[in-house]
Amino acid sequence: YGSSDIRPLIIGELYDPATTYTAAQTMSSFFPQGALMTWQGYMHGLPDAAAYPPDQQLDLAFTDGASLNLFGVAGYGAYDCVQKMRDYLELGILPDDGYTCPTNGPGANTLSLANAKAAVARGVVIG
């Protein structure tokens, strides 16, 4: 199984209910030239909103009827993972093996609070 010639990007999610992180680690071991990138999320795969910069994700939640929890599961960490994935798919640049994208990035509570305050300032009711 695997190959020492192929350089895949393998994305493992720590709390994926459908595929285990252990399976991603095992798959990565079969491709020594590849990279395992870890997303500390809670869903199966990266959320769609992660394709948008974090400052646009909260606005997206209000315009397309998505849950207000969207920013908590996407945010800065998911966006970072998507950018690394794009770099690989478009440019062939692998992230460092073991690269980790945290749920909502550093200072998540502060960043979420700042976005919540901005939403309230725009007249959005959060309850």
N, C-alpha and C positions, 0 to 999 in steps of 0.2 A: 504494500500500500504506500501511497505517497510518492514523492520524487524529490531528489536533491537539486533538480534543475528548475523546477517551477517555483515562482515567488508569489504565492497568493497572500491576499489580505484576508485574515480570518477574524471575524468580529464575534466576540463572545459577550453575552449579556449575563450579568451576575444573577438577576432575579427573573429570568425568562421562564414562564410557566410551561412552555412547550419544548424547549431544548435546553439542556443543562450546560452550565459553564464548563463542567468537567469534560463534556463531549467536545467543546471548542478547544480545550487544552490538549486533548488527545489528538484531534485533527491537526492541530498546530505542530505537534511532535512528529508528524509524518512528512512535514514540509520544512526542513531546517533553514531554507533560504527565505521563507515567508515571514510574516509578522502576525502576532496575535494582538489585537486591539481590544480592550475591555471597555464596555459601556455599563455603567453601574445602574442601569434603568430597571424598571419593573414590568415592562410589557414584552411582547414578542416582537423584536426588531425595534429599530429606531422610529420614533414617532414622526409622522408626516411633517409636523410643524418644525421639526429640527432643520428642515431645508431653509428656513427663514432665519435671519439674524434675530437674536434674542429680543431686541427692542421692538421687533415687529410681531413676535409671537403672541403677546398679550392682546394686541389689536386684532390679530387673526382670530383669537378665541371669541371676541365679541362680534366679529363680522360674519363668521360662518357657523355660529351656534355651538361651537365646541365648548367643552367643559372648562370652567375656570381653573381646573387642576392642570390644564395643558402646560402652563409655564412650569409647574412643579415637576412634570415628567419629561419635559423637553429642555428648554432653557439653554444655558451656556455650555454645559457638558455635551449634550446631544448635538448641538450645533457644531461644536468642535469635532466630534466624531464624524459627522457628515462631511465637514470640510476635508478631513484626512482621507475619507473614503473617496471623495471627488478627486483629490490629488492623485490617488492611486489609479482610479479609473481613467482619468483624463491625461495624466502626465507620467504614470508609471512609478510615482514616488511612494514608497512604503513608509509608514510611520515607524518609529523605533519599536522593536519587538517588546511587548509588555506595556505599550502606551495605554493609559487609562483616562477615560472621559468621565468625570464625576457627575453625579446627578445634580444638575443645575450649577455646577462649577463652584469655585471658591466663594465663600461668603453667601451661600445660597439664601439664607434667611433674610439677610440685608437686601440682597438684590430683589427678592420677591416682594419684600415690604416696599421698596422704592417703586416697583412697578404697580403695586396695589395702590399706593398713594397717588401715583400719576393717574390711574384709572378713576379714582374717586374725584380727583381734581377736574377730570373731564365730565363728571356727572354720572359715572357708572356706579350703580349700587352693588356692593359686594356683600352678600349675606350668607 
